């Protein structure tokens, strides 16, 4: 429809060299909205040198929270942003992973294997499924990372006019869970949380369209196509729905998880809403 504002136009922050770069500002929480230019979520920042001044001057960035593995951070270090502190909070490390499946190791280590070969063995073994996010949230390293994330958010409340950016590699999984938790602390509806999560598919639309064509040409089933698109940079609604459902089952609500595991009390949530929500328009 002509003139329709797209998700990319409404929430995108247009950082050169950064995928999936957007903000939470503008989401409606009851009669309020999240204030603009404060909470930024993105993919990797190592190729974003031209965006450093924008982050420093326009957004007055205070913290970059990096959820990637230590190995990723060392091989692809974040850009330096003037006046900003980098906080390394890996949600997952290689040491946390289960012992590698020998069949997978054989294919991955074969110099003649193709990306499709590697995808097929990972898919056949069922390694990509809706328990992925539950593991991120409920294992000790993940809880420590998201606890540290909220410490940065609370600290930001005392720094008027500053902003916080969090990211992983594609800005969709580890980053998406942080967004889900923060939106829950603000009191966002599940609909808003899922909308934010699924928006990755809009921001990565061109890449996913190409991957979708490849999946069709390869004759993939709908389920296999979904996993293929996930690994190409997309998201699957059921993954986030299952994560939220699991927290509700185990803790009574996402807020229960925040309180019990991340030291984010009901009073903290109230204070964050008072600080970061403004009048709706």
Wavefront OBJ file of the C-alpha trace (Angstrom):
o trace
v 0.000 0.000 0.000
v 1.445 3.360 -1.021
v 2.605 5.521 1.846
v 2.520 2.688 4.399
v 5.278 2.973 7.017
v 7.231 -0.260 7.162
v 8.813 -1.805 10.248
v 12.240 -1.019 8.800
v 11.351 2.658 8.404
v 9.662 2.945 11.791
v 12.185 1.135 13.985
v 15.369 0.990 11.923
v 18.351 3.079 13.021
v 20.280 2.829 9.749
v 23.814 2.030 10.914
v 26.170 1.398 7.999
v 27.753 -2.031 8.141
v 25.359 -3.356 10.802
v 22.632 -5.932 10.176
v 19.259 -5.930 11.925
v 19.926 -2.489 13.463
v 16.834 -1.118 15.183
v 15.437 0.228 18.433
v 12.692 -0.517 20.934
v 11.662 3.141 21.036
v 8.091 3.662 19.866
v 6.574 0.430 21.144
v 3.324 1.058 22.999
v 3.050 -0.186 26.589
v -0.524 0.456 27.686
v -1.063 4.224 27.490
v 2.684 4.879 27.317
v 5.410 4.334 24.718
v 9.081 3.455 25.078
v 11.159 6.585 24.602
v 13.141 6.880 21.383
v 16.905 6.621 20.804
v 17.707 4.811 24.059
v 17.475 1.046 23.554
v 19.264 -0.182 20.441
v 19.480 -3.819 19.294
v 21.708 -4.936 16.433
v 23.856 -7.602 14.870
v 27.664 -7.656 15.024
v 29.529 -4.336 15.109
v 33.003 -5.250 13.899
v 32.348 -3.857 10.399
v 30.648 -0.672 11.553
v 33.493 1.805 11.901
v 31.597 4.420 9.903
v 28.782 4.228 12.471
v 31.001 5.018 15.474
v 30.438 8.777 15.344
v 26.689 8.337 14.871
v 26.524 6.165 17.980
v 28.608 8.652 19.950
v 26.986 11.883 18.762
v 23.373 11.077 17.896
v 22.736 8.371 20.477
v 25.309 9.325 23.122
v 25.946 5.626 23.582
v 26.941 4.670 27.127
v 27.217 0.863 26.911
v 27.658 -1.821 24.289
v 26.582 -5.209 25.672
v 28.118 -8.022 23.612
v 26.411 -11.416 23.999
v 28.736 -13.287 21.616
v 31.099 -16.077 22.613
v 34.576 -14.982 23.714
v 36.030 -16.496 20.558
v 33.718 -14.376 18.407
v 34.562 -11.241 20.355
v 38.293 -11.832 19.963
v 38.209 -12.646 16.238
v 35.674 -9.934 15.338
v 36.123 -7.185 17.945
v 33.512 -4.460 18.275
v 34.264 -0.984 17.037
v 35.310 1.544 19.636
v 32.753 4.256 20.300
v 33.825 7.474 21.959
v 32.596 7.737 25.555
v 31.198 4.209 25.532
v 32.023 1.165 27.685
v 32.066 -2.325 26.149
v 30.570 -5.053 28.371
v 31.322 -8.660 27.403
v 28.499 -10.965 28.535
v 28.665 -14.216 26.555
v 25.407 -16.158 26.732
v 27.170 -19.281 25.504
v 30.741 -20.535 25.216
v 32.079 -23.509 23.276
v 32.905 -25.224 26.572
v 29.180 -25.260 27.396
v 28.261 -27.285 24.342
v 27.609 -31.002 24.466
v 30.243 -33.396 23.155
v 30.217 -33.095 19.346
v 28.335 -35.769 17.428
v 30.923 -37.835 15.475
v 28.772 -37.802 12.330
v 28.620 -34.005 12.425
v 32.340 -33.701 13.089
v 33.042 -35.953 10.105
v 31.015 -33.791 7.726
v 32.113 -30.426 9.107
v 35.801 -31.389 9.065
v 35.673 -32.816 5.539
v 37.393 -30.270 3.251
v 35.164 -31.400 0.390
v 31.896 -30.856 2.258
v 29.658 -28.017 1.106
v 27.559 -25.585 3.173
v 24.530 -27.639 2.095
v 26.175 -30.838 3.376
v 26.774 -29.172 6.724
v 23.235 -27.857 6.910
v 21.760 -31.255 6.067
v 23.625 -33.094 8.828
v 22.729 -30.428 11.399
v 19.079 -30.610 10.343
v 19.012 -34.417 10.338
v 20.414 -34.497 13.863
v 17.744 -32.070 15.051
v 20.217 -29.628 16.562
v 18.098 -26.585 15.685
v 14.841 -26.761 17.619
v 12.681 -24.787 20.025
v 14.715 -25.766 23.104
v 17.564 -23.533 21.927
v 16.296 -20.372 23.626
v 15.316 -22.220 26.787
v 18.928 -23.350 27.121
v 20.149 -19.782 26.665
v 17.799 -18.510 29.366
v 18.050 -21.290 31.911
v 21.683 -22.371 31.916
v 23.957 -20.580 34.356
v 26.042 -18.655 31.819
v 22.949 -17.303 30.122
v 21.404 -16.227 33.407
v 24.649 -14.478 34.339
v 24.707 -12.679 30.982
v 21.121 -11.455 31.191
v 21.634 -10.466 34.820
v 24.548 -8.301 33.698
v 22.411 -6.848 30.921
v 19.841 -5.613 33.423
v 22.578 -4.184 35.628
v 23.549 -2.037 32.635
v 19.901 -1.071 32.037
v 19.480 -0.027 35.679
v 22.705 1.979 35.518
v 21.491 3.716 32.362
v 18.522 5.088 34.299
v 20.888 7.427 36.152
v 22.403 8.760 32.904
v 19.854 11.040 31.270
v 20.128 11.294 27.517
v 22.407 8.281 27.111
v 21.672 5.002 25.340
v 22.488 1.300 25.465
v 23.131 -1.104 22.572
v 23.094 -4.891 22.834
v 24.025 -7.355 20.141
v 25.203 -10.825 19.193
v 26.163 -11.957 15.688
v 22.928 -11.724 13.698
v 21.061 -9.723 16.348
v 18.187 -12.171 16.514
v 18.588 -14.983 19.071
v 20.692 -13.988 22.099
v 19.817 -10.376 21.328
v 16.148 -11.211 20.772
v 15.900 -12.842 24.178
v 17.346 -9.747 25.860
v 14.711 -7.676 24.061
v 11.964 -10.055 25.177
v 13.108 -9.755 28.795
v 13.377 -5.973 28.696
v 9.988 -5.575 27.026
v 8.525 -7.885 29.683
v 10.033 -5.711 32.427
v 8.324 -2.715 30.821
v 4.999 -4.569 30.797
v 4.706 -5.118 27.046
v 2.074 -7.503 25.741
v 3.079 -10.854 24.296
v 1.873 -9.533 20.923
v 4.379 -6.658 21.085
v 7.187 -8.977 22.187
v 6.548 -11.384 19.319
v 6.226 -8.474 16.882
v 9.678 -7.254 17.896
v 11.142 -10.747 17.587
v 9.637 -11.467 14.175
v 10.764 -8.100 12.825
v 14.147 -9.696 12.085
v 12.493 -11.305 9.063
v 11.626 -7.845 7.715
v 15.104 -6.431 8.304
v 16.723 -9.473 6.658
v 14.038 -9.761 4.003
v 16.227 -9.698 0.886
v 18.607 -12.346 2.212
v 15.755 -14.574 3.359
v 13.937 -14.269 0.025
v 17.033 -15.585 -1.729
v 17.390 -18.412 0.796
v 13.714 -19.250 0.316
v 14.251 -19.629 -3.435
v 17.180 -21.943 -2.782
v 15.095 -24.072 -0.408
v 12.326 -24.339 -2.998
v 14.783 -25.378 -5.698
v 16.191 -28.028 -3.352
v 12.711 -29.385 -2.671
v 12.816 -28.835 1.082
v 9.730 -29.501 3.172
v 8.088 -26.569 4.959
v 9.730 -27.575 8.238
v 13.185 -27.945 6.694
v 12.756 -24.640 4.872
v 12.008 -22.947 8.203
v 15.251 -24.240 9.710
v 17.160 -23.294 6.562
v 15.830 -19.735 6.786
v 16.623 -19.633 10.519
v 20.253 -20.468 9.801
v 20.290 -17.890 7.000
v 19.326 -15.108 9.419
v 15.625 -15.536 10.040
v 13.564 -16.308 13.120
v 10.853 -18.853 13.930
v 7.864 -17.694 15.970
v 7.566 -20.999 17.855
v 11.089 -20.610 19.273
v 10.169 -17.436 21.161
v 6.682 -18.637 22.028
v 8.164 -21.798 23.560
v 10.734 -19.800 25.535
v 8.038 -17.562 27.018
v 5.762 -20.538 27.728
v 8.620 -22.318 29.516
v 9.355 -19.325 31.746
v 5.658 -19.052 32.574
v 5.526 -22.759 33.476
v 8.660 -22.678 35.628
v 8.393 -19.223 37.219
v 4.741 -18.276 36.878
v 5.576 -15.513 34.406
v 8.512 -13.881 32.659
v 8.478 -11.368 35.519
v 8.905 -14.290 37.891
v 12.040 -15.321 36.003
v 13.320 -11.739 36.121
v 12.853 -11.595 39.868
v 14.068 -15.072 40.779
v 17.001 -15.437 38.399
v 18.053 -11.933 37.302
v 17.531 -9.884 40.474
v 15.027 -7.616 38.719
v 12.266 -6.981 41.261
v 8.775 -5.621 40.763
v 10.097 -2.349 42.183
v 12.902 -2.328 39.620
v 10.389 -2.836 36.811
v 8.324 0.072 38.147
v 11.387 2.321 38.263
v 12.385 1.371 34.707
v 8.900 2.163 33.442
v 8.934 5.517 35.199
v 12.291 6.367 33.637
v 11.991 5.038 30.109
v 8.314 5.238 29.161
v 6.791 8.465 27.909
v 3.357 9.720 26.991
v 1.801 8.024 23.992
v 0.778 9.911 20.895
l 1 2 3 4 5 6 7 8 9 10 11 12 13 14 15 16 17 18 19 20 21 22 23 24 25 26 27 28 29 30 31 32 33 34 35 36 37 38 39 40 41 42 43 44 45 46 47 48 49 50 51 52 53 54 55 56 57 58 59 60 61 62 63 64 65 66 67 68 69 70 71 72 73 74 75 76 77 78 79 80 81 82 83 84 85 86 87 88 89 90 91 92 93 94 95 96 97 98 99 100 101 102 103 104 105 106 107 108 109 110 111 112 113 114 115 116 117 118 119 120 121 122 123 124 125 126 127 128 129 130 131 132 133 134 135 136 137 138 139 140 141 142 143 144 145 146 147 148 149 150 151 152 153 154 155 156 157 158 159 160 161 162 163 164 165 166 167 168 169 170 171 172 173 174 175 176 177 178 179 180 181 182 183 184 185 186 187 188 189 190 191 192 193 194 195 196 197 198 199 200 201 202 203 204 205 206 207 208 209 210 211 212 213 214 215 216 217 218 219 220 221 222 223 224 225 226 227 228 229 230 231 232 233 234 235 236 237 238 239 240 241 242 243 244 245 246 247 248 249 250 251 252 253 254 255 256 257 258 259 260 261 262 263 264 265 266 267 268 269 270 271 272 273 274 275 276 277 278 279 280 281
